[in-house]
Amino acid sequence: MDSESRPSPDALLRAARREARGKLKIFLGAAPGVGKTFEMLRGGAARLKAGVDTVVAIVETHGRAETAALLEPFEVIPRSRIDYQGHMLEEMDLDAVLARRPALALVDEYAHSNVEGSRHPKRWQDVAELLDAGIDVYTTLNIQHVESLNDVVAGFTRVRVRETVPDSVFDGAEIEVVDLPPDELIERLKEGKVYIPAEASRALGHFFSKQNLSALREMALRRAALTVDQAMLEHLDAHAVPGTFGAGERILVAVSELPGSEALVRVGKRLADALRAPWQAVYIETPRAAAFDEADKRRVADALRLAANLGATIATVPAESVIEGLRAHLEGMRATQLVLGKSVRSWWFELRHGSVVNAMLRSGDGLAIHVIPAEGGPVRARTAPAKGWGKPRDYALIAVAIGFTTLLCKIAEPLIGAGGVDLIYLLPVIAVAGRFGSRPGIVAGMASALAYNFFFLPPLYTFTIADPQSVLTLFVLLGIAIFTAEIASRLKTRATLGARSAHENAAVAAFGQALARASDWESTSRIVCAEMARILGVRSLLLCEQNGSLAIRASFPEGAVLGPIDLAAADWAWSRGEPAGAGSDTLNAADWQFHPLKTALGVLAVVGLSSEDGRAPVSADRAVLLSTLLGQAALAHERLKLEDELRAVTVLKERDRLRAALLSSIGHDLRTPLTSVSGAVDAIAAEHPDASTLPVARAEIARLRRFLDNLLDMVRIDTGRLEPRPEAVDLTDAVASAIHDLKMLLAQSRIDLKVPANLPLVSADPTLLHHILLNLLTNATQHGGGRIVIEGKRTPDAVTLSVCDSGSGLPETGAGAFSVFETGAGTDRDRGSGLGLAIVKGFADAMGLEVTASNQDAGGSLFTIVFPEGAVIRNPKPD
């Protein structure tokens, strides 16, 4: 089988692995409410009608009658019930589905987080186990739950989705986009078909705005197209089907040593951004690259470095000609668009060597080619350098070889005749061309022809040829010798390029394997320095930040010392993320050249390289190899950083769990003795009603009870157990109720109430709102002095409720005022526990409200609760 038409082994292996698993189909939508569950159930019903054993593993109807009606034809697997902190929660019963072993299982909400105590923390992991068991799965997913798009979605919706699935779940999955235009989805929201009316109004003003829905819709369609494109390419590779098949765009930029290659890279970047397509920059390395001067090599290196900095993958492909290498790389990449430079060449050059642009235009079926004119005027042509005429000793060896061949031919002549010995003379020609190059090979060919004429063509031992046929034989022998010499030389050149490429690939693979075995920062740093020094033939070191400044973590050989200019160059590379030092454009007086290890987490370290002879540590033609090594080193450091952060997050989670358990225990354990103390105080009051200490005791008991309530509320916030139950609330009544419950605490304060009776009702959880007001009034009493102003206002797009005191103000305004255990000035008694404002913020966030803290110009702090338009009930109360 031709190697060019051989199926990809990797694609065949992936296909074989998928054959042993169940098939996954994802109903992908841009937002809740587009009808993903509805479409999944309809698809499942069609399979059930076709005789496929289909069950519902878990489906959320969200109270919609039309969705519940679609469940009737199916067998529904009962859910498992899990006791979580005193509450019975329901989850998909994975073991029951596996025991039932249907052909197809319907699993709703692919990104759902399972309750603690389930076998897997995420539902997509449950689905993976079903697929491993050979069960096909239909599931639903919104685009904002895809891990790689999480930050992008949060950037324009201002909503961070915490339940995500990794992008790898799309590998091999079938995608069906459930699409609904934004206007239709907004209409469904207004009709209450997605959320209850109060929640729908708030959603329309935030996540479900038309611009957000349009952006999410575009992301869903693009992600589905990307998955289809990847699946199609894998199928083509597995079946060795040639062609581009541009379901998705793939861009290739061909750079060269000519001026203007950086402009090509920038064009490719703009094109990739416009099409949102992956792109690659490639340099085809041919034998003529050996004739490049330092400026040519530098231009190639700069173009590839720029492409890497702009987000492209880069590659250097050895080939005998640019056209041949470019065609092979285009076919392997299955690129759909090619960016080429067009240099100004003489007509004589194009007649002899052809034009790369014209050749690609003639052969680029289905390929869009962007031709960019080169900078400057005509450029001189460079051809592959000749190997030279060799040294005198080379010709001595040629003479010996031909003499030995002549002796061999004399011995063989009686056996094969004079007409057969001419082919034997090709042996020294091939050997010489392969050893010394084409020019000595041609000389050996001519010498072989003369030797054959002198010793074997009559008249013997003269250069005269009597037979005209012998003349033709002589010239044929000479032509074959020259042709063989040229072919042998080319094969040697190609073998040299291939060997160098294989050597570099092996070095990079070994480098990656060595880094994979390292499990800590120190060993990783030592491996990076030692391997880069060995592969590139330089001295190397690695610097990272320690105590606010860069310090050497490892070097090879050990004991490297940096001067002031070197340290300045290293700091530049660290802070700017750009190469600096020797051979660069920044601080090139340094002895070392520094390269940042850039990752998605930022610059994690800086690698320094230096040569023994003071020249640039890495030649321009090895720029791609250096870039690959730096990329491997950066990935290794990113892995270590993520592992450290994961361990830190695990410690924080455990600490928060212990803190929540401790606070809950304290809150519950102190309630019983506090109740006893309260009862004892009441008994004393009954017997001694005139005791002067009774009001103080009762005030302290009330204060301690509020502290315990705050502890328990904080535990509810930390553990995510808040479940707001919004209803219509009259702010006048809510404020009056809070003041009544704090009448003893507020006895010494002057309350200025400015809440109009005709304020519209708001949608809020009355219990949580009551706690918010209690904490704000308590804070105002403790820090505010004698006068407290409570004011309600109706603004064009919200209702606000403010609590203002006359104290010294807040030491920190904004979000910092709501930190846990944040207390103001004063004694411990005056300051309180520092939990009240944190609880205010937590309860407000749970209800979708905004709470702000600021200082007034006249003194005192101002806390404002903002009820957005979506939480305002439009029918106001009568005056």
Residue pairs with C-beta under 8 A, 6 or more apart in sequence:
4 331
5 240
5 242
6 240
7 237
7 238
7 239
7 240
8 237
8 238
8 240
10 237
11 234
11 235
11 237
11 238
12 238
14 172
14 234
14 238
15 234
15 238
18 172
20 134
21 131
21 132
21 134
22 130
22 131
22 132
22 133
22 134
22 135
22 136
22 137
23 131
23 136
23 137
23 174
24 127
24 131
24 136
24 137
24 139
24 169
24 172
24 173
24 174
25 43
25 136
25 137
25 138
25 139
25 173
25 174
25 175
25 176
26 110
26 139
26 140
26 141
26 169
26 170
26 173
26 174
26 175
26 176
27 36
27 37
27 39
27 40
27 43
27 138
27 139
27 140
27 141
27 176
27 178
28 36
28 141
28 142
28 143
28 175
28 176
28 177
28 178
28 220
28 223
28 224
29 35
29 36
29 140
29 141
29 142
29 143
29 177
29 178
29 179
29 180
29 220
30 142
30 143
30 179
30 180
30 213
30 216
30 217
30 219
30 220
31 142
31 143
31 144
31 185
31 207
31 208
31 213
31 216
32 142
32 194
33 180
33 185
33 188
33 189
33 193
33 194
34 178
34 179
34 180
34 185
35 178
35 180
36 140
36 141
36 142
36 178
37 59
37 60
37 61
37 67
37 108
37 140
38 66
38 67
38 70
39 176
39 178
40 59
40 106
40 108
40 138
40 139
40 140
41 59
41 67
41 70
41 71
41 74
41 106
42 70
43 138
43 176
44 54
44 56
44 74
44 104
44 106
44 138
45 54
45 70
45 73
45 74
47 54
47 104
48 54
48 73
48 74
52 103
52 104
53 102
53 103
53 104
54 74
54 102
54 103
54 104
54 105
54 106
55 74
55 75
55 76
55 77
55 97
55 100
55 102
55 104
55 105
55 106
56 71
56 74
56 75
56 76
56 77
56 105
56 106
57 77
57 92
57 93
57 97
57 105
57 106
57 107
57 130
58 77
58 79
58 91
58 92
58 106
58 107
58 108
58 109
59 67
59 71
59 76
59 106
59 108
60 108
60 109
61 67
61 68
61 71
64 193
74 106
77 92
77 93
77 96
77 97
77 100
78 93
78 96
79 90
79 91
79 92
79 93
80 90
80 91
80 92
80 93
80 94
80 95
80 96
81 88
81 89
81 90
82 88
82 89
82 90
82 91
82 115
82 117
82 118
83 89
83 117
84 115
84 116
84 117
85 719
85 721
87 721
89 115
91 114
91 115
91 118
92 107
92 123
92 126
94 118
94 119
94 120
94 126
94 129
94 130
97 105
97 130
97 135
98 129
98 130
98 133
98 135
101 133
101 135
102 135
103 135
103 136
104 135
104 136
104 137
104 138
105 130
105 135
105 136
105 137
105 138
106 137
106 138
106 139
107 123
107 126
107 127
107 130
107 137
107 138
107 139
108 139
108 140
109 123
109 139
109 140
110 123
110 124
110 127
110 139
110 140
110 141
110 145
110 165
110 169
111 122
111 123
111 124
111 141
111 142
111 145
111 163
111 164
111 165
112 122
112 123
112 163
113 121
113 122
113 123
113 162
113 163
114 120
114 121
114 122
114 123
114 126
119 126
120 126
120 129
122 163
122 165
124 165
124 166
124 169
127 137
127 139
128 169
130 137
131 137
141 165
143 149
143 153
143 216
143 219
143 220
143 223
144 150
144 153
144 157
144 159
144 161
144 216
145 161
145 163
145 164
145 165
146 164
146 165
146 167
146 223
147 164
147 165
147 166
147 167
148 167
149 219
149 223
150 160
150 161
150 164
152 219
153 159
153 161
153 216
153 219
154 160
154 161
156 211
156 212
156 215
157 206
157 207
157 212
157 216
158 206
159 206
159 207
170 223
170 227
170 230
171 230
172 231
173 227
175 223
175 224
175 227
175 228
177 220
177 221
177 224
179 217
179 220
179 221
180 188
181 217
182 210
182 213
182 214
182 217
183 210
185 194
185 208
185 213
186 204
186 208
186 210
186 213
188 194
189 195
189 200
189 203
189 204
189 208
190 200
190 204
192 200
194 200
194 203
195 203
198 726
198 763
198 870
198 871
198 873
199 726
199 870
201 869
201 870
201 871
202 848
202 868
202 870
202 871
203 870
204 870
205 868
205 869
205 870
206 868
206 870
222 276
225 247
225 248
226 248
228 247
228 248
229 247
229 248
230 248
232 245
232 247
233 245
233 334
235 241
236 243
236 245
236 334
242 331
243 334
243 365
243 366
244 330
244 334
244 335
244 336
244 365
244 366
244 367
245 334
245 366
246 336
246 366
248 277
248 336
249 275
249 277
249 336
249 337
250 277
250 278
250 279
250 280
250 333
250 334
250 335
250 336
250 337
251 268
251 271
251 272
251 275
251 277
251 278
251 279
251 280
251 335
251 336
251 337
251 338
251 339
252 279
252 280
252 281
252 282
252 329
252 330
252 333
252 335
252 337
252 338
252 339
253 264
253 265
253 267
253 268
253 279
253 280
253 281
253 282
253 307
253 312
253 338
253 339
254 264
254 282
254 283
254 284
254 322
254 326
254 338
254 339
254 340
254 341
255 261
255 264
255 265
255 281
255 282
255 283
255 300
255 303
255 304
255 307
255 341
256 283
256 300
256 322
256 341
257 289
257 292
257 296
257 297
257 299
257 300
258 299
258 341
258 343
258 374
258 379
259 299
259 374
259 375
259 376
259 379
260 341
260 372
260 373
260 374
260 375
260 376
261 299
261 300
261 302
261 303
261 341
262 302
262 303
262 306
263 341
263 372
263 375
264 303
264 339
264 340
264 341
264 372
265 281
265 303
265 306
265 307
265 310
265 312
266 306
266 310
267 339
267 370
267 372
268 279
268 281
268 307
268 312
268 339
269 279
269 307
269 310
269 311
269 312
271 277
271 279
271 337
271 339
271 370
272 278
272 279
272 311
272 312
275 337
277 337
278 313
279 311
279 312
279 313
280 312
280 313
280 314
280 315
280 333
280 335
281 303
281 304
281 307
281 308
281 312
281 313
281 314
281 315
282 314
282 315
282 316
282 317
282 326
282 329
283 300
283 303
283 304
283 315
283 316
283 317
283 624
284 317
284 319
284 322
284 325
284 326
284 329
285 316
285 317
285 318
285 319
285 325
285 497
285 621
286 318
286 319
286 320
286 321
286 322
286 325
286 384
287 320
287 384
287 385
287 490
287 493
287 497
288 382
288 383
288 384
288 385
289 621
290 384
290 385
291 382
291 383
291 384
291 385
292 300
292 382
292 621
294 620
296 382
297 619
297 620
297 621
298 620
300 620
300 621
300 623
301 620
301 621
301 623
304 314
304 316
304 623
304 624
304 627
305 579
305 623
305 627
307 314
308 314
308 627
314 624
314 627
315 329
315 624
316 501
316 624
317 325
317 328
317 329
318 325
318 494
318 497
318 498
318 500
318 501
319 325
319 326
319 328
319 497
320 490
320 493
320 494
322 356
323 354
323 356
323 359
323 360
326 338
326 356
326 360
327 360
327 363
330 338
330 364
330 367
335 367
336 366
336 367
336 368
337 367
337 368
337 369
337 370
338 360
338 364
338 367
338 368
338 369
338 370
339 370
339 372
340 356
340 357
340 360
340 369
340 370
340 371
340 372
341 371
341 372
341 373
341 374
342 357
342 371
342 372
342 373
342 374
343 374
343 378
343 379
344 374
344 377
344 378
344 379
345 355
345 378
345 379
345 381
346 378
349 381
350 358
353 381
357 369
357 371
360 367
360 369
361 369
384 493
386 437
386 438
386 439
387 436
387 437
387 438
387 439
387 440
387 489
388 437
388 439
389 439
389 440
389 443
390 436
390 437
390 439
390 440
394 436
394 440
395 440
395 443
397 432
398 428
398 432
398 440
398 443
398 444
398 447
399 447
401 428
401 431
401 432
401 444
402 425
402 428
402 444
402 447
402 448
402 451
404 428
405 424
405 425
405 427
405 428
405 448
405 451
406 451
406 455
408 424
409 421
409 424
409 425
409 452
409 455
409 456
410 455
412 420
412 421
412 424
413 421
413 456
418 456
418 457
419 473
421 452
421 456
422 452
422 456
422 473
422 477
425 448
425 449
425 451
425 452
425 477
425 481
426 448
426 480
426 481
426 484
428 444
428 448
429 441
429 444
429 445
429 448
429 481
429 484
429 485
429 488
430 441
430 484
430 485
430 488
432 440
432 441
432 443
432 444
432 485
433 440
433 441
433 444
433 484
433 485
433 486
433 488
433 489
433 492
434 441
434 488
434 489
434 491
434 492
437 489
437 492
438 485
438 486
438 488
438 489
441 481
441 482
441 484
441 485
441 486
441 488
441 489
442 481
442 482
442 485
442 486
444 481
444 485
445 478
445 480
445 481
445 482
445 484
445 485
446 478
446 481
448 477
448 481
449 474
449 477
449 478
449 481
450 463
452 474
452 477
453 463
453 465
453 470
453 474
454 460
454 461
454 462
454 463
455 461
457 465
457 466
457 467
457 470
457 473
457 474
458 466
458 467
458 470
459 466
465 471
465 474
504 625
507 535
507 625
508 625
508 628
508 629
508 632
510 531
511 531
511 532
511 535
511 629
511 632
512 632
514 527
514 531
515 524
515 527
515 528
515 632
515 633
515 635
515 636
516 636
518 524
518 527
518 636
520 640
521 544
521 553
521 640
522 553
522 554
524 636
524 637
524 640
525 542
525 544
525 553
525 554
525 605
526 554
526 556
528 540
528 542
528 554
528 607
528 633
528 636
529 540
529 541
529 542
529 554
529 555
529 556
529 607
530 540
530 556
531 629
532 538
532 540
532 556
532 607
532 609
532 629
532 633
533 539
533 540
533 556
533 557
535 625
535 629
536 609
536 617
536 618
536 622
536 625
536 626
536 629
538 609
538 610
538 611
538 617
538 618
539 555
539 556
539 557
539 560
539 609
539 610
539 611
539 612
539 617
540 555
540 556
540 607
540 608
540 609
540 610
541 552
541 554
541 555
541 556
541 560
541 562
541 592
541 607
541 608
542 552
542 553
542 554
542 555
542 605
542 606
542 607
542 608
543 550
543 551
543 552
543 553
543 570
543 574
543 594
543 605
543 606
543 608
544 550
544 551
544 553
544 604
544 605
544 606
545 551
545 574
546 553
550 567
550 570
550 571
550 574
550 606
552 560
552 562
553 605
560 608
562 570
562 592
562 608
563 590
563 591
565 587
565 589
565 590
565 591
566 581
566 590
566 591
566 592
566 594
566 608
568 587
568 590
569 580
569 581
569 584
569 586
569 587
569 590
569 592
569 594
570 580
570 581
570 592
570 594
570 606
570 608
572 578
572 580
572 586
572 587
572 594
573 579
573 580
573 581
573 594
573 595
573 596
573 603
573 606
574 596
574 603
574 606
576 596
577 596
577 598
577 603
578 586
578 596
579 586
579 593
579 594
579 595
579 596
580 586
580 587
580 590
580 593
580 594
581 587
581 588
581 590
581 591
581 592
581 593
581 594
581 608
582 588
582 590
582 591
582 592
582 593
582 610
582 616
582 617
583 593
583 615
583 616
583 617
583 618
584 593
591 610
591 614
592 608
592 609
592 610
592 617
593 608
593 609
593 610
593 616
593 617
593 618
594 606
594 607
594 608
594 609
595 606
595 607
595 608
595 609
595 626
595 630
596 603
596 605
596 606
597 603
597 604
597 605
597 606
597 607
597 630
597 633
597 634
597 637
598 634
599 634
599 635
599 637
599 638
599 641
600 638
601 638
601 641
601 642
604 634
604 637
604 638
604 641
605 633
605 637
607 630
607 633
609 617
609 618
610 617
611 617
618 626
656 718
659 718
660 715
660 718
660 719
663 711
663 712
663 714
663 715
664 711
664 712
664 715
666 708
666 711
667 708
667 709
667 711
667 712
667 715
668 712
670 704
670 708
671 708
674 701
674 704
674 705
674 708
677 701
678 701
681 694
681 697
681 698
681 701
684 691
684 694
685 691
685 694
688 694
695 744
698 744
699 744
699 745
702 744
702 745
703 745
706 774
706 778
707 832
707 833
707 835
709 771
710 775
710 833
710 835
710 836
710 839
711 833
711 835
713 771
713 835
713 839
713 842
713 843
714 820
714 835
714 838
714 839
714 842
716 722
717 838
717 839
717 842
717 843
717 846
722 768
722 842
722 843
722 846
724 764
724 765
724 768
724 846
724 847
725 765
726 763
726 764
726 765
726 847
726 871
727 763
727 764
727 765
727 766
728 761
728 762
728 763
728 873
729 761
729 762
729 763
729 764
729 766
729 769
730 759
730 761
730 877
731 755
731 759
731 762
731 792
731 799
731 801
732 755
732 756
732 757
732 759
732 792
734 766
734 769
734 770
734 773
735 753
735 755
735 773
735 790
735 792
735 801
737 770
738 770
738 773
738 774
738 777
739 746
739 751
739 753
739 777
741 770
741 774
742 774
742 777
742 778
742 781
745 777
745 778
745 781
746 777
746 781
746 788
748 786
749 780
749 781
749 784
749 785
749 786
749 787
749 788
750 786
750 787
750 788
751 788
751 790
752 787
752 788
752 789
752 790
753 790
754 789
754 790
754 791
754 792
755 790
755 791
755 792
755 801
756 792
756 794
757 877
757 879
758 876
758 877
758 878
758 879
759 792
759 794
759 799
759 876
759 877
760 794
760 799
760 872
760 873
760 874
760 875
760 876
760 877
761 872
761 873
761 875
761 876
761 877
762 799
762 867
762 871
762 872
762 873
763 867
763 871
763 872
763 873
764 847
764 849
764 867
764 871
765 846
765 847
768 843
768 846
768 847
769 843
769 847
771 839
771 843
772 839
772 840
772 843
772 844
772 851
772 865
773 803
775 836
775 837
775 839
775 840
776 803
776 836
776 840
776 863
777 788
777 803
778 832
778 836
779 805
779 832
779 836
779 837
779 863
780 788
780 803
780 804
780 805
780 807
780 861
781 788
781 805
782 824
782 826
782 830
782 831
782 832
783 805
783 807
783 808
783 824
783 826
783 830
783 831
783 861
784 805
784 806
784 807
784 860
784 861
785 805
785 806
785 807
785 860
786 806
787 805
787 806
788 803
788 804
788 805
788 806
789 802
789 803
789 804
789 805
790 801
790 802
790 803
790 804
791 801
791 802
791 804
792 799
792 800
792 801
792 802
793 799
793 800
793 802
797 868
797 869
798 866
798 867
798 868
798 869
798 872
799 866
799 867
799 871
799 872
800 864
800 865
800 866
800 867
801 864
801 865
801 867
802 862
802 863
802 864
802 865
803 862
803 863
804 856
804 860
804 861
804 862
804 863
805 860
805 861
806 859
806 860
807 859
807 860
807 861
808 824
808 825
808 859
808 860
809 855
809 856
809 859
809 860
809 861
810 817
810 824
810 853
810 854
810 855
810 861
811 824
811 825
812 822
813 853
813 854
813 855
814 852
814 853
814 854
815 841
816 822
817 837
817 853
818 837
818 838
818 840
818 841
818 851
818 853
819 837
819 838
820 834
820 835
820 838
821 833
821 834
821 835
821 838
822 834
822 837
822 838
823 831
823 832
823 833
823 834
824 831
825 831
837 853
840 851
840 863
841 851
844 850
844 851
844 865
847 871
848 868
848 870
848 871
849 865
849 866
849 867
849 868
849 871
850 865
850 866
850 868
851 863
851 864
851 865
851 866
852 863
852 864
852 866
853 861
853 862
853 863
854 861
854 862
854 864
855 861
855 862
856 862
